């Protein structure tokens, strides 16, 4: 009987260790939600304005890494971090959205797939334009920590076209209300 209890305790310990490192669906989706809000909220935490406040281009370039990825870098794999830096994301998004308060208006997840709604209010806040984009967002456990491993828009050209259309909508709507 003692041998059986000992065996049972060992099995339970092994099971606890194995399951302890497994992130729940809710934890994964919370991290994905945070990532998408960081990626697609224009000038998130004033990051673009902070970088652009530096007159010297070399100082501004150094600030991009510090300002843009601070707080998020440890929540993504090194592979994804390097890809985002190479593609200048989310810097490129902020650059295109300058002066427009584009924000995440909703997110839906289906496994590794996501659909994100990006919203933009008219100047007087009486109307809102929303465009939806989809892609793939995966997570992995690395060093016992849940991280974003892959981020890919299904149609990057359509994404940039949609951002341009949103900004044009706001400009058109603002011209009609003045």
Secondary structure, DSSP 8 states (H G I E B T S, - for coil): -HHHHHHHHHHHHHHHHHHHT---HHHHHHHHHHHHHHHHSTTGGGHHHHHHT--SHHHHHHHHHHHHHTTTGGGB-HHHHHHHHHTTTTHHHHHHTTT---EEEEEEEETTEEEEEEEEE-TTSS-EEEEEEEEEEEEEEETTEEEEEEEEES-HHHHHHHHHHHHHHHHHHHHHH-
